Amino acid sequence: MTTSTTTEVEGFSTESGSRRADRVRLLAQPAAVLVIVAGVLAWAFTSSLDDIEAESIQAGVLWAKTWEHLVITGVVAAIVVGVAVPLGAVLTRSWAKPVAPLFLAIANIGQAAPALGVLVLFFLWTGWEGLWAAALPIAFYSLLPVLRNTIVGIQSVDPALVDAARGIGMSSSAVLFRIEMPLAVPMILAGLRTSLVLAVGTATLAFFVNGGGLGELVDTGYKLNRTSVLVVGAVLAVGLALLVDWLGALAEEFLGPKGLS
């Protein structure tokens, strides 16, 4: 009896310690990002810059490139959620399960292929340039985590809950939207968090198709051998990825079913 109580207390302490660590990380991560980004920007703005560096390292230019990067990421997020979540839900239905491996294989091809190759092939196929020429292939590249997690999250719902819901007369669609999807939200959010981090990183390649973004700064700094421009562009891209990851962690913390916390 004493051993059992000790185990329970220890388990409670471990769980509480883990949650405290998660909350500390949620506070520390954005603070660390802001300190690093502010430090790098302060170093860049106070350094002796030549004409090329001064042209790239301006508040207006940095904000414009960061905004372009955010727009690409937002469009990718909308496409991924709009495609992967409904498709994942459909593929969990009994009549669609036989074709689920096919769609997962297609999504896996998108992620397994080099991101630059996906961008260039889409450009050669369509001849498009700009935002959509970058966002659509990046969305294809980032689709798999959300699609897979939607399927796994719905399939992981306790069958007893589904049977009970059907036993009280709920239709299949009502069971999906009122029982299965809400309980799958934590898994879906985890997949979306991964997808968005992938999207932010891959969006640095958008400049290859005139899509803008922080990759232009990285490319300029590299080609013209301007270390300050290269460092500023890279740090802003990394900081943006970490902030997106932090927002994903917040969503997982506060948007999941409260009974599972």
C-alpha positions as CSV (number, residue, x, y, z in Angstrom):
1,M,0.0,0.0,0.0
2,T,2.8,2.3,0.9
3,T,4.7,1.5,-2.3
4,S,1.5,2.3,-4.4
5,T,1.0,5.6,-2.6
6,T,4.7,6.5,-3.2
7,T,4.4,5.6,-6.8
8,E,1.3,7.8,-7.2
9,V,3.0,10.7,-5.5
10,E,6.1,10.3,-7.6
11,G,4.0,10.1,-10.7
12,F,2.2,13.2,-9.7
13,S,5.5,15.0,-9.0
14,T,6.9,13.9,-12.3
15,E,3.8,15.1,-14.2
16,S,3.8,18.4,-12.4
17,G,7.5,18.9,-13.0
18,S,7.0,18.2,-16.7
19,R,4.1,20.7,-17.0
20,R,6.2,23.3,-15.1
21,A,9.0,22.7,-17.6
22,D,6.6,23.1,-20.5
23,R,5.3,26.4,-19.1
24,V,8.8,27.7,-18.5
25,R,9.7,26.8,-22.1
26,L,6.6,28.6,-23.4
27,L,7.8,31.8,-21.6
28,A,11.6,31.4,-22.3
29,Q,11.4,30.6,-26.0
30,P,9.9,33.8,-27.3
31,A,12.1,35.8,-24.9
32,A,15.3,34.1,-26.2
33,V,14.2,34.7,-29.8
34,L,13.6,38.4,-29.2
35,V,16.9,38.8,-27.4
36,I,18.9,37.1,-30.2
37,V,17.1,38.9,-33.0
38,A,17.4,42.3,-31.3
39,G,21.1,41.6,-30.6
40,V,21.8,40.7,-34.2
41,L,19.9,43.7,-35.6
42,A,21.6,46.1,-33.1
43,W,25.0,44.7,-34.3
44,A,24.0,45.1,-37.9
45,F,22.6,48.6,-37.6
46,T,25.6,49.9,-35.6
47,S,28.3,48.3,-37.9
48,S,30.1,50.1,-40.6
49,L,28.1,49.1,-43.7
50,D,29.1,49.7,-47.3
51,D,26.5,50.8,-49.9
52,I,25.3,47.3,-50.7
53,E,24.9,46.3,-47.1
54,A,23.2,49.6,-46.2
55,E,20.7,49.1,-49.0
56,S,19.7,45.6,-47.7
57,I,19.9,46.3,-44.0
58,Q,17.2,48.9,-43.7
59,A,14.1,48.7,-41.4
60,G,11.8,49.0,-44.3
61,V,13.5,46.3,-46.3
62,L,13.7,43.9,-43.4
63,W,10.1,44.4,-42.5
64,A,9.0,44.0,-46.1
65,K,10.9,40.7,-46.5
66,T,9.7,39.4,-43.1
67,W,6.1,40.3,-44.1
68,E,6.5,38.4,-47.4
69,H,7.8,35.4,-45.5
70,L,4.8,35.6,-43.1
71,V,2.3,35.8,-46.0
72,I,3.8,32.8,-47.7
73,T,3.6,30.9,-44.4
74,G,0.0,32.0,-43.8
75,V,-1.2,31.0,-47.3
76,V,0.6,27.6,-46.9
77,A,-1.1,27.1,-43.5
78,A,-4.5,27.8,-45.0
79,I,-4.0,25.4,-47.9
80,V,-2.6,22.6,-45.7
81,V,-5.5,22.9,-43.2
82,G,-8.1,23.2,-45.9
83,V,-6.8,20.1,-47.7
84,A,-5.3,17.8,-45.2
85,V,-7.8,17.9,-42.4
86,P,-11.0,17.2,-44.5
87,L,-9.0,14.7,-46.6
88,G,-7.7,13.0,-43.5
89,A,-11.2,12.8,-42.0
90,V,-12.6,11.3,-45.2
91,L,-9.8,8.7,-45.3
92,T,-10.8,7.4,-41.9
93,R,-14.3,6.4,-43.1
94,S,-14.7,2.7,-43.7
95,W,-15.5,3.1,-47.4
96,A,-12.3,5.2,-48.0
97,K,-9.8,3.3,-46.0
98,P,-8.5,1.1,-48.9
99,V,-7.2,4.2,-50.7
100,A,-5.7,5.9,-47.6
101,P,-2.3,4.4,-48.2
102,L,-2.3,5.9,-51.8
103,F,-2.9,9.4,-50.5
104,L,-0.3,9.0,-47.8
105,A,2.2,7.8,-50.3
106,I,1.5,10.8,-52.5
107,A,2.0,13.2,-49.6
108,N,5.1,11.3,-48.5
109,I,6.6,11.8,-52.0
110,G,6.0,15.6,-51.6
111,Q,8.0,15.7,-48.4
112,A,10.6,13.2,-49.4
113,A,11.5,15.1,-52.5
114,P,14.0,18.0,-52.2
115,A,12.1,21.2,-51.5
116,L,14.0,23.1,-54.1
117,G,13.2,20.4,-56.7
118,V,9.5,20.6,-55.9
119,L,9.6,24.4,-56.4
120,V,11.5,24.3,-59.6
121,L,9.4,21.5,-61.1
122,F,6.2,23.3,-60.3
123,F,7.6,26.5,-61.9
124,L,8.7,24.6,-65.0
125,W,5.2,22.9,-65.2
126,T,3.1,26.0,-64.7
127,G,5.4,28.9,-65.7
128,W,4.0,30.8,-62.7
129,E,6.0,33.3,-60.5
130,G,5.3,35.0,-57.3
131,L,3.3,34.1,-54.2
132,W,1.3,31.2,-55.5
133,A,4.2,29.7,-57.4
134,A,5.9,29.4,-54.0
135,A,3.0,28.7,-51.7
136,L,1.4,25.8,-53.6
137,P,4.5,23.5,-53.9
138,I,5.5,24.4,-50.3
139,A,2.0,23.4,-49.1
140,F,2.5,20.1,-51.0
141,Y,5.8,19.7,-49.3
142,S,4.3,20.4,-45.8
143,L,1.1,18.4,-46.2
144,L,2.1,15.1,-44.8
145,P,2.3,15.8,-41.0
146,V,-1.2,17.2,-40.9
147,L,-2.7,14.5,-43.1
148,R,-1.1,11.7,-41.2
149,N,-1.9,13.2,-37.7
150,T,-5.5,13.8,-38.7
151,I,-5.9,10.1,-39.7
152,V,-4.0,8.8,-36.6
153,G,-5.8,11.2,-34.3
154,I,-9.3,10.1,-35.5
155,Q,-8.3,6.4,-35.5
156,S,-7.0,6.7,-32.0
157,V,-10.4,7.7,-30.5
158,D,-11.7,5.0,-28.1
159,P,-14.1,2.8,-30.1
160,A,-16.3,2.6,-27.0
161,L,-17.0,6.3,-27.2
162,V,-18.0,6.0,-30.9
163,D,-20.2,3.0,-30.1
164,A,-21.8,4.9,-27.2
165,A,-22.5,7.9,-29.4
166,R,-24.1,5.7,-32.1
167,G,-26.0,3.9,-29.4
168,I,-27.8,7.1,-28.5
169,G,-28.8,7.8,-32.1
170,M,-26.0,10.1,-33.4
171,S,-25.4,9.9,-37.1
172,S,-22.0,9.1,-38.6
173,S,-21.4,12.7,-39.4
174,A,-22.4,13.8,-35.9
175,V,-20.0,11.3,-34.4
176,L,-17.2,12.6,-36.6
177,F,-17.7,16.3,-35.9
178,R,-18.8,16.1,-32.3
179,I,-16.7,13.2,-30.9
180,E,-13.9,12.1,-33.2
181,M,-12.6,15.5,-34.5
182,P,-12.6,17.3,-31.2
183,L,-10.7,14.4,-29.6
184,A,-8.2,14.4,-32.5
185,V,-7.5,18.1,-32.2
186,P,-4.2,17.6,-30.1
187,M,-2.8,15.3,-32.8
188,I,-3.9,17.7,-35.6
189,L,-2.3,20.7,-33.9
190,A,0.9,18.8,-33.4
191,G,1.0,18.0,-37.1
192,L,0.2,21.6,-38.0
193,R,3.0,22.8,-35.8
194,T,5.5,20.6,-37.7
195,S,4.1,21.6,-41.0
196,L,4.4,25.3,-40.3
197,V,8.0,25.0,-39.1
198,L,8.7,23.2,-42.4
199,A,6.9,25.9,-44.3
200,V,8.9,28.7,-42.7
201,G,12.2,27.0,-43.5
202,T,11.2,26.1,-47.0
203,A,9.9,29.6,-47.7
204,T,13.5,30.8,-47.7
205,L,13.7,29.2,-51.2
206,A,10.7,31.2,-52.5
207,F,13.0,33.8,-54.1
208,F,13.9,31.2,-56.8
209,V,10.4,31.8,-58.2
210,N,10.2,35.5,-57.4
211,G,8.1,34.8,-54.3
212,G,10.1,37.1,-52.0
213,G,10.8,36.4,-48.4
214,L,13.9,36.4,-46.2
215,G,15.7,34.0,-48.6
216,E,16.4,37.1,-50.8
217,L,18.6,38.5,-48.0
218,V,20.4,35.2,-47.5
219,D,21.0,34.9,-51.2
220,T,22.2,38.4,-51.6
221,G,24.6,38.1,-48.7
222,Y,26.0,34.8,-50.0
223,K,26.4,35.9,-53.6
224,L,27.9,39.3,-52.9
225,N,30.0,38.1,-49.9
226,R,28.3,40.4,-47.5
227,T,28.3,38.5,-44.1
228,S,26.2,41.0,-42.3
229,V,23.3,40.7,-44.8
230,L,23.6,36.9,-44.8
231,V,23.6,36.7,-41.0
232,V,20.6,39.1,-40.6
233,G,18.5,37.2,-43.2
234,A,19.4,33.8,-41.6
235,V,18.7,34.9,-38.1
236,L,15.4,36.5,-39.0
237,A,14.3,33.3,-40.7
238,V,15.4,31.1,-37.8
239,G,13.7,33.5,-35.3
240,L,10.5,33.4,-37.3
241,A,10.6,29.5,-37.4
242,L,11.0,29.5,-33.6
243,L,8.2,31.9,-33.0
244,V,5.9,29.8,-35.3
245,D,6.9,26.7,-33.3
246,W,6.1,28.7,-30.1
247,L,2.7,29.7,-31.4
248,G,2.1,26.0,-32.3
249,A,3.0,25.0,-28.7
250,L,0.5,27.6,-27.4
251,A,-2.2,26.2,-29.6
252,E,-1.5,22.7,-28.4
253,E,-1.6,23.9,-24.8
254,F,-4.8,25.9,-24.9
255,L,-6.9,24.7,-27.9
256,G,-7.0,21.0,-27.1
257,P,-9.9,19.3,-25.3
258,K,-9.7,20.5,-21.7
259,G,-10.5,17.1,-20.3
260,L,-7.3,15.7,-21.8
261,S,-5.0,18.3,-20.1
